[in-house]
């Protein structure tokens, strides 16, 4: 159910569509002209035919219920309106002629729940970005073509069973190729190409298919096998953290749960994520201010009190990180300048308050290249005890082709733990290709399997769940289910119908939204999951 917030710009999503993962991310701003690595004499411009849909669907090949409409539009006289079905994502594609070894920028304006924009067949890392906003917002991404690439296929699509989405003013900026652009071939059936499949390689897909093949992860990339991944690479130097950790979000706002000062956060939490940082007028830069309304409700809570509470948590062996994002956190890191602004401003806040690092909870799109750049720069400033946690929505970690998964892999050398939000998602495929329903042990363990098979070490993977039925729109499980899931992943015991292909005794732990909702629910999560995790071998 909806919550009334004192500070509406800061909240975790608590009610979501029934079939899709919650999720994580920024709308990346700035289009600009792409710099070319080749074809210096070619004219640079927009290569998309009828990108504004002012001529209907001319130039596009579409699957499912799609049409050009006169309202709402971002500009001009038309826009794409597409309604995904139970078995298709209402995808429209267009094949465009390009030059090899050349950089391109792709952008477009979209609105609706879970709209994806990307390109396939680039000959390199295929780009994909998405958002879930009710107002027009611009998606931006970029890519460089391979040595033998002469055409790419652009796409825009929604997600299974979601409401109608809209798209307009899609542009591919860069030099045109020598062949005439043509629309992509009409798929034989929705299930064949309505959306990219997990059985495709990461360079050929942008988001997962609901009919993924069980062998997708292994055949798709060079990711290590489950047994090998547990020994691949070295964990960051967070030696003061226990082997298995409990992470909880502390709310810097009042949304009807139990309000807390940071000192009141339950002692079982090893990592406390302060939610959330604010965006500033400088792209990429962040700030943090204690919510005055919360401070009033707490009977007075000052910066000095907050800093003292962080110091006290440190003295108790805890880590406190600053979370960026949340449902409405419009923090955008889409360029080198924005990456610098982010790392500089985040470092100042770390010095000012004593934070141990950053939690990435971006739920409106993420640029993995520049966000990874920003985080590496920040980690270098902070030093070896830098803590980096992430809380992607389930859809963000569904495939290694997704930008959020790419961010996790790109920062694997400094990454402490990814606690994916295993809630507000509906049914999704596990690593075995079968569909599992949220709010079950099988859903959790099968998704964790996907993360590890995708290349993360088990000690970098945790379980994210709501602390009570009030904390999310769906997917709540009680503490016994969480404990059984941890045991299943670590020892192979207490599994449901899904049994992981390997045992991962170093699985990192569990996270909850939030410490406030946990207190509101009688501390069930911290008392029971905390005790279980800390007693794991």
C-alpha positions as CSV (number, residue, x, y, z in Angstrom):
1,X,0.0,0.0,0.0
2,X,1.1,3.6,-0.5
3,X,2.9,5.5,2.2
4,X,2.7,9.2,3.1
5,X,6.2,10.5,3.3
6,X,7.6,13.5,5.0
7,X,10.2,13.8,2.3
8,X,8.6,12.4,-0.9
9,X,11.9,12.6,-2.9
10,X,13.4,9.9,-0.7
11,X,11.7,6.5,-0.5
12,X,12.1,2.9,-1.4
13,X,9.6,1.6,-3.9
14,X,6.8,-0.1,-1.9
15,X,4.2,-1.0,-4.5
16,X,5.1,-2.4,-7.9
17,X,3.5,-4.2,-10.8
18,X,2.9,-7.8,-10.1
19,X,5.1,-9.3,-12.9
20,X,8.3,-7.3,-12.9
21,X,11.3,-6.9,-10.8
22,X,11.8,-3.7,-8.7
23,X,14.5,-1.8,-9.8
24,X,17.3,0.1,-9.7
25,X,18.6,3.3,-11.7
26,X,19.2,6.7,-13.3
27,X,17.9,8.4,-16.4
28,X,21.2,9.3,-18.1
29,X,21.3,12.9,-19.4
30,X,23.2,14.6,-22.2
31,X,23.1,13.5,-25.8
32,X,25.9,15.3,-27.6
33,X,27.6,14.2,-30.8
34,X,29.5,11.0,-30.7
35,X,33.2,11.1,-31.4
36,X,34.2,8.8,-34.2
37,X,37.2,6.4,-34.0
38,X,36.9,5.9,-37.8
39,X,35.1,7.6,-40.7
40,X,36.4,11.0,-39.9
41,X,35.1,12.4,-43.2
42,X,31.6,10.9,-42.8
43,X,28.7,13.3,-42.0
44,X,27.5,13.1,-38.4
45,X,23.8,13.2,-37.7
46,X,20.7,11.3,-36.7
47,X,20.7,7.9,-38.5
48,X,17.2,6.8,-37.3
49,X,14.4,6.7,-39.9
50,X,11.2,8.1,-38.4
51,X,12.6,8.2,-34.9
52,X,9.7,10.5,-33.9
53,X,7.0,8.2,-35.2
54,X,5.5,11.2,-37.1
55,X,5.0,8.9,-40.1
56,X,3.4,6.1,-38.2
57,X,5.5,3.0,-37.8
58,X,7.3,3.5,-41.1
59,X,10.9,2.3,-40.8
60,X,10.2,0.1,-37.8
61,X,9.4,-3.6,-37.4
62,X,7.2,-4.2,-34.4
63,X,5.9,-7.2,-32.4
64,X,2.7,-7.2,-30.4
65,X,0.2,-4.4,-29.8
66,X,2.0,-1.3,-31.2
67,X,0.7,1.9,-32.9
68,X,1.6,5.5,-33.6
69,X,-0.5,7.9,-31.6
70,X,-1.0,11.7,-31.6
71,X,-1.0,12.0,-27.8
72,X,0.9,11.8,-25.6
73,X,3.9,12.9,-27.6
74,X,7.3,14.4,-26.6
75,X,7.5,16.5,-29.8
76,X,6.1,16.6,-33.3
77,X,2.8,14.9,-34.2
78,X,3.4,11.3,-33.3
79,X,4.8,8.8,-30.7
80,X,5.0,5.1,-30.3
81,X,2.3,3.5,-28.0
82,X,3.0,-0.1,-27.3
83,X,1.3,-2.5,-24.9
84,X,3.3,-5.6,-23.9
85,X,1.4,-8.9,-23.7
86,X,1.8,-12.0,-21.5
87,X,4.3,-13.4,-24.0
88,X,5.9,-10.4,-25.7
89,X,7.4,-7.1,-24.8
90,X,5.9,-5.0,-27.6
91,X,9.3,-4.5,-29.2
92,X,10.0,-2.2,-32.2
93,X,13.4,-2.6,-34.0
94,X,15.2,-0.8,-36.8
95,X,18.4,-1.8,-38.5
96,X,20.7,1.1,-39.3
97,X,23.9,1.3,-41.4
98,X,27.0,2.3,-39.5
99,X,30.8,2.4,-39.9
100,X,33.2,0.0,-38.3
101,X,35.4,1.1,-35.4
102,X,33.2,4.1,-34.8
103,X,31.5,5.6,-31.7
104,X,27.8,6.3,-31.6
105,X,25.4,7.8,-29.1
106,X,21.8,6.5,-28.8
107,X,19.1,8.4,-27.1
108,X,15.3,8.6,-27.0
109,X,12.4,9.9,-24.9
110,X,10.2,7.4,-23.2
111,X,7.5,7.1,-20.5
112,X,5.9,4.2,-18.8
113,X,6.7,1.2,-16.6
114,X,10.0,-0.4,-17.7
115,X,10.9,0.9,-21.1
116,X,14.1,-0.3,-22.6
117,X,16.3,1.3,-25.3
118,X,19.4,-0.3,-26.8
119,X,21.2,-1.8,-29.7
120,X,22.2,-5.3,-30.8
121,X,24.9,-6.6,-33.1
122,X,27.4,-3.7,-32.4
123,X,30.4,-6.0,-32.6
124,X,31.4,-5.0,-29.0
125,X,29.5,-4.5,-25.8
126,X,25.8,-4.0,-26.8
127,X,24.3,-1.0,-24.9
128,X,21.1,-1.2,-23.0
129,X,19.4,1.3,-20.7
130,X,15.9,1.7,-19.2
131,X,13.6,3.6,-17.0
132,X,10.3,3.3,-15.2
133,X,8.8,6.8,-15.0
134,X,5.3,8.2,-15.6
135,X,6.6,11.3,-17.3
136,X,8.7,11.8,-20.4
137,X,12.3,11.2,-19.6
138,X,15.4,10.8,-21.8
139,X,17.4,7.6,-22.0
140,X,21.0,7.8,-23.2
141,X,23.7,5.3,-24.0
142,X,26.6,4.8,-26.3
143,X,28.7,2.2,-28.0
144,X,31.6,1.6,-30.4
145,X,31.2,-0.6,-33.3
146,X,33.5,-3.6,-34.0
147,X,36.1,-3.9,-36.8
148,X,33.7,-5.6,-39.1
149,X,30.4,-4.1,-38.1
150,X,28.4,-2.3,-40.8
151,X,24.9,-2.3,-39.3
152,X,23.3,-2.4,-35.9
153,X,19.7,-3.1,-34.8
154,X,18.2,-0.5,-32.5
155,X,15.3,-1.5,-30.3
156,X,12.8,-0.2,-27.8
157,X,10.5,-2.4,-25.8
158,X,8.6,-2.7,-22.5
159,X,8.1,-5.7,-20.2
160,X,5.7,-8.6,-20.1
161,X,2.2,-7.8,-19.0
162,X,3.0,-4.2,-18.1
163,X,0.9,-1.2,-19.1
164,X,1.3,0.7,-22.3
165,X,4.6,2.5,-22.7
166,X,5.4,5.4,-25.0
167,X,8.6,6.3,-27.0
168,X,9.5,9.3,-29.2
169,X,12.4,11.1,-30.7
170,X,14.8,8.2,-30.9
171,X,18.1,9.2,-32.3
172,X,21.4,7.4,-33.2
173,X,24.0,10.1,-33.5
174,X,27.1,9.4,-35.6
175,X,28.4,9.0,-39.1
176,X,26.2,6.9,-41.5
177,X,27.5,3.8,-43.2
178,X,27.5,3.0,-46.9
179,X,24.4,0.9,-47.0
180,X,20.9,2.2,-46.9
181,X,19.2,1.8,-43.4
182,X,16.4,-0.8,-43.5
183,X,13.9,-1.9,-40.9
184,X,14.7,-5.2,-39.2
185,X,12.9,-8.3,-40.4
186,X,9.6,-9.0,-38.9
187,X,10.0,-11.8,-36.3
188,X,8.3,-15.1,-37.1
189,X,6.6,-15.1,-33.7
190,X,6.7,-13.0,-30.5
191,X,8.5,-15.7,-28.6
192,X,11.2,-15.9,-31.1
193,X,12.5,-12.4,-30.9
194,X,10.1,-10.2,-28.9
195,X,13.0,-9.6,-26.5
196,X,16.5,-10.9,-26.2
197,X,17.1,-14.3,-24.7
198,X,19.4,-15.2,-21.9
199,X,20.6,-18.0,-24.2
200,X,22.1,-15.3,-26.5
201,X,25.5,-13.9,-25.8
202,X,25.8,-10.7,-23.7
203,X,27.0,-8.9,-26.8
204,X,23.8,-9.8,-28.6
205,X,21.2,-9.2,-26.0
206,X,19.9,-6.4,-23.8
207,X,17.4,-7.9,-21.5
208,X,16.4,-11.4,-20.6
209,X,13.7,-13.6,-22.1
210,X,11.1,-15.3,-19.9
211,X,11.9,-18.5,-21.8
212,X,15.6,-18.5,-21.0
213,X,17.5,-21.7,-21.6
214,X,19.0,-23.5,-18.5
215,X,22.5,-23.4,-20.1
216,X,22.3,-19.7,-21.0
217,X,24.8,-18.4,-18.5
218,X,27.4,-20.9,-19.2
219,X,27.2,-20.7,-23.0
220,X,26.7,-17.0,-23.2
221,X,30.0,-15.6,-21.9
222,X,33.3,-16.3,-20.4
223,X,31.9,-16.2,-16.9
224,X,33.3,-18.7,-14.5
225,X,31.4,-21.8,-13.6
226,X,29.7,-21.9,-10.1
227,X,32.4,-24.0,-8.7
228,X,35.2,-21.9,-10.1
229,X,33.8,-18.5,-9.3
230,X,34.1,-19.1,-5.6
231,X,37.9,-18.9,-5.8
232,X,38.2,-16.3,-8.6
233,X,39.8,-13.0,-7.6
234,X,40.5,-11.5,-4.2
235,X,37.9,-9.9,-2.0
236,X,38.3,-6.2,-1.0
237,X,40.2,-5.5,2.2
238,X,37.2,-5.3,4.5
239,X,38.8,-7.5,7.1
240,X,36.9,-6.0,10.0
241,X,33.6,-7.3,8.6
242,X,32.4,-10.7,9.6
243,X,32.3,-13.5,7.1
244,X,28.5,-13.3,6.8
245,X,27.0,-9.9,7.3
246,X,23.6,-8.4,7.9
247,X,22.8,-5.1,6.0
248,X,19.9,-2.8,6.8
249,X,18.8,0.6,5.4
250,X,18.2,3.4,7.9
251,X,15.5,5.8,6.7
252,X,16.4,9.5,6.8
253,X,12.6,10.3,6.6
254,X,9.3,9.2,8.2
255,X,7.0,7.1,6.0
256,X,4.9,5.5,8.8
257,X,7.4,3.0,10.1
258,X,9.2,3.2,13.4
259,X,11.5,6.3,13.3
260,X,15.0,5.8,14.7
261,X,18.1,7.8,15.4
262,X,21.1,6.0,13.9
263,X,22.2,4.9,17.4
264,X,18.9,3.0,17.7
265,X,19.6,0.8,14.8
266,X,19.6,-2.8,15.9
267,X,23.0,-4.1,16.9
268,X,22.7,-7.2,14.6
269,X,23.3,-5.0,11.6
270,X,26.9,-5.1,10.4
271,X,26.4,-2.6,7.5
272,X,24.0,0.3,7.9
273,X,23.0,2.1,4.6
274,X,21.9,5.6,5.3
275,X,19.1,6.4,2.8
276,X,19.4,8.6,0.8
277,X,21.9,11.1,-0.6
278,X,20.5,14.0,-2.6
279,X,21.3,15.1,-6.2
280,X,22.6,18.6,-6.7
281,X,22.4,21.0,-9.6
282,X,25.8,19.7,-10.8
283,X,25.3,16.5,-12.7
284,X,26.8,13.6,-10.8
285,X,27.4,15.5,-7.5
286,X,25.6,14.5,-4.3
287,X,24.8,16.0,-1.0
288,X,23.3,14.9,2.3
289,X,21.1,16.6,4.8
290,X,19.3,15.2,7.8
291,X,15.6,15.4,7.2
292,X,14.3,18.3,9.4
293,X,10.9,16.7,9.8
294,X,12.4,13.5,11.0
295,X,14.7,15.4,13.4
296,X,11.6,17.1,14.8
297,X,9.8,13.8,15.3
298,X,12.8,12.4,17.0
299,X,12.8,15.3,19.5
300,X,15.8,16.9,17.9
301,X,18.5,15.3,15.9
302,X,21.5,17.4,14.8
303,X,24.5,16.8,12.5
304,X,26.6,16.5,15.6
305,X,24.3,13.8,17.0
306,X,24.4,11.9,13.7
307,X,28.2,12.0,13.5
308,X,28.5,10.9,17.0
309,X,26.1,8.0,16.3
310,X,28.3,7.0,13.3
311,X,31.4,7.0,15.5
312,X,29.6,4.9,18.1
313,X,28.6,2.4,15.4
314,X,32.3,2.3,14.3
315,X,33.3,1.6,17.9
316,X,30.9,-1.3,17.9
317,X,32.6,-2.7,14.8
318,X,29.8,-1.6,12.4
319,X,30.1,0.0,8.9
320,X,27.9,2.9,7.8
321,X,27.6,3.7,4.2
322,X,25.7,6.5,2.3
323,X,23.1,5.1,-0.1
324,X,22.5,6.9,-3.4
325,X,19.3,6.6,-5.3
326,X,16.1,5.0,-4.1
327,X,12.9,5.1,-6.1
328,X,13.1,8.9,-6.7
329,X,16.8,9.6,-6.4
330,X,17.6,11.4,-9.7
331,X,21.4,11.0,-9.5
332,X,22.9,10.9,-13.0
333,X,26.5,9.8,-13.7
334,X,26.6,9.7,-17.5
335,X,29.9,11.4,-18.4
336,X,33.5,11.7,-17.2
337,X,32.7,15.1,-15.7
338,X,29.7,13.7,-13.8
339,X,31.9,10.8,-12.6
340,X,34.4,13.3,-11.2
341,X,31.7,15.3,-9.6
342,X,30.3,12.2,-8.0
343,X,33.6,11.0,-6.6
344,X,34.7,14.4,-5.3
345,X,31.4,15.2,-3.6
346,X,31.0,11.7,-2.2
347,X,34.5,11.8,-0.7
348,X,33.7,15.1,1.0
349,X,30.7,13.6,2.6
350,X,32.7,10.6,3.7
351,X,35.2,12.9,5.3
352,X,32.5,15.1,6.8
353,X,30.4,12.4,8.4
354,X,32.7,9.4,8.7
355,X,30.9,7.2,6.2
356,X,32.7,4.0,5.3
357,X,31.6,4.0,1.7
358,X,28.7,4.1,-0.7
359,X,25.7,2.0,-1.4
360,X,24.4,2.1,-5.0
361,X,20.6,1.8,-5.1
362,X,19.9,3.6,-8.4
363,X,16.4,2.6,-9.6
364,X,16.0,4.8,-12.7
365,X,18.8,3.7,-15.0
366,X,22.6,3.3,-14.6
367,X,25.5,4.0,-16.9
368,X,27.9,1.2,-16.0
369,X,30.9,2.8,-17.6
370,X,30.9,6.1,-15.9
371,X,29.5,4.9,-12.6
372,X,32.3,2.3,-12.4
373,X,34.8,5.1,-13.2
374,X,33.3,7.2,-10.4
375,X,33.4,4.4,-7.9
376,X,37.0,3.4,-8.7
377,X,38.1,7.0,-8.3
378,X,36.3,7.2,-4.9
379,X,37.7,3.9,-3.7
380,X,41.2,5.1,-4.5
381,X,40.6,8.3,-2.4
382,X,39.2,6.4,0.5
383,X,41.7,3.5,0.6
384,X,41.5,-0.3,1.1
385,X,38.8,-0.2,3.7
386,X,36.3,1.3,1.3
387,X,32.9,-0.4,1.5
388,X,30.9,-0.7,-1.7
389,X,27.4,-2.2,-1.6
390,X,24.6,-2.4,-4.1
391,X,20.9,-3.0,-4.0
392,X,19.7,-3.5,-7.6
393,X,16.1,-4.3,-8.4
394,X,15.8,-7.9,-9.5
395,X,15.5,-7.0,-13.2
396,X,18.8,-5.2,-13.0
397,X,20.7,-8.4,-12.1
398,X,18.7,-10.8,-14.3
399,X,21.3,-11.0,-17.1
400,X,25.0,-10.1,-17.5
401,X,23.9,-8.0,-20.5
402,X,22.1,-5.6,-18.1
403,X,23.8,-2.3,-17.2
404,X,23.5,-3.0,-13.4
405,X,25.1,-6.4,-13.7
406,X,27.8,-4.9,-15.9
407,X,28.4,-2.3,-13.2
408,X,28.8,-5.0,-10.5
409,X,31.2,-6.9,-12.7
410,X,33.1,-3.7,-13.6
411,X,33.6,-2.9,-9.9
412,X,34.2,-6.5,-8.8
413,X,37.7,-5.6,-7.6
414,X,36.3,-3.1,-5.0
415,X,32.8,-4.6,-4.5
416,X,31.8,-5.7,-1.0
417,X,28.3,-7.2,-1.6
418,X,25.4,-7.0,-4.0
419,X,22.1,-7.4,-2.1
420,X,19.5,-7.7,-4.9
421,X,16.0,-6.7,-4.0
422,X,14.2,-10.1,-4.3
423,X,10.8,-8.5,-4.0
424,X,8.3,-6.4,-6.0
425,X,9.1,-8.5,-9.1
426,X,6.6,-11.2,-9.7
427,X,7.7,-14.5,-11.3
428,X,11.1,-14.7,-13.0
429,X,13.4,-17.2,-14.5
430,X,16.1,-18.7,-12.3
431,X,19.5,-19.9,-13.5
432,X,17.9,-23.2,-14.5
433,X,15.5,-21.5,-16.9
434,X,12.4,-22.3,-14.8
435,X,10.1,-19.5,-13.6
436,X,9.8,-19.1,-9.9
437,X,7.4,-17.0,-7.9
438,X,8.6,-14.2,-5.7
439,X,8.2,-14.7,-2.0
440,X,9.6,-18.2,-2.1
441,X,12.9,-19.8,-1.2
442,X,13.2,-21.1,-4.8
443,X,12.9,-17.6,-6.2
444,X,15.7,-16.3,-3.9
445,X,18.1,-19.2,-4.4
446,X,17.6,-19.5,-8.2
447,X,18.3,-15.8,-8.6
448,X,21.4,-15.9,-6.4
449,X,22.6,-18.8,-8.7
450,X,22.2,-16.5,-11.7
451,X,24.4,-13.8,-10.0
452,X,27.2,-16.3,-9.2
453,X,27.1,-18.0,-12.6
454,X,27.2,-14.5,-14.1
455,X,30.7,-13.9,-12.6
456,X,30.3,-12.5,-9.0
457,X,32.1,-14.3,-6.2
458,X,29.7,-15.9,-3.6
459,X,31.2,-13.6,-0.9
460,X,29.9,-10.7,-3.0
461,X,26.3,-11.9,-3.2
462,X,23.6,-11.4,-0.6
463,X,19.8,-11.8,-0.2
464,X,17.7,-8.6,-0.2
465,X,14.2,-8.9,1.3
466,X,11.6,-6.5,2.9
467,X,11.5,-6.5,6.7
468,X,7.7,-6.8,6.8
469,X,4.6,-7.0,4.6
470,X,4.3,-3.2,4.9
471,X,7.8,-2.5,3.5
472,X,7.1,-3.6,0.0
473,X,4.3,-4.3,-2.5
474,X,5.1,-8.0,-2.7
475,X,7.8,-10.7,-2.1
476,X,7.9,-10.6,1.7
477,X,9.2,-13.8,3.3
478,X,9.6,-14.5,7.0
479,X,12.9,-14.9,8.7
480,X,12.7,-18.7,8.5
481,X,12.6,-18.6,4.7
482,X,15.6,-16.3,4.6
483,X,17.6,-18.6,6.9
484,X,16.6,-21.6,4.9
485,X,17.7,-19.9,1.7
486,X,21.1,-19.0,3.2
487,X,21.5,-22.6,4.4
488,X,20.6,-23.9,1.0
489,X,23.1,-21.7,-0.8
490,X,25.9,-22.4,1.7
491,X,25.4,-26.1,2.5
492,X,22.8,-27.5,0.2
493,X,20.4,-28.1,3.1
494,X,16.8,-26.8,3.6
495,X,16.4,-26.1,-0.1
496,X,13.0,-26.0,-1.9
497,X,12.4,-27.6,-5.2
498,X,15.4,-25.7,-6.7
499,X,18.8,-27.1,-5.5
500,X,21.8,-25.0,-6.6
501,X,24.4,-26.7,-8.8
502,X,27.1,-26.0,-6.2
503,X,27.5,-25.1,-2.5
504,X,28.7,-21.6,-1.8
505,X,29.7,-21.5,1.9
506,X,31.0,-17.9,1.6
507,X,27.6,-16.5,0.6
508,X,27.8,-13.0,2.1
509,X,24.5,-12.7,4.0
510,X,21.2,-10.8,3.8
511,X,19.9,-7.3,3.6
512,X,16.5,-5.8,4.5
513,X,14.5,-2.7,3.8
514,X,14.6,-1.3,6.4
515,X,15.9,-1.2,10.0
516,X,12.8,1.0,10.6
517,X,10.4,-1.6,9.2
518,X,12.2,-4.3,11.1
519,X,11.6,-2.4,14.4
520,X,8.0,-1.9,13.3
521,X,7.8,-5.7,12.9
522,X,9.2,-6.6,16.3
523,X,12.8,-6.9,15.1
524,X,12.0,-10.3,13.5
525,X,14.6,-9.9,10.8
526,X,17.6,-8.6,12.9
527,X,16.9,-11.0,15.7
528,X,16.5,-14.2,13.7
529,X,18.3,-13.7,10.4
530,X,21.1,-11.9,12.2
531,X,21.6,-14.7,14.7
532,X,21.6,-17.3,11.9
533,X,23.9,-15.5,9.6
534,X,26.5,-14.7,12.3
535,X,26.5,-18.4,13.3
536,X,27.1,-19.7,9.8
537,X,30.4,-21.4,9.3
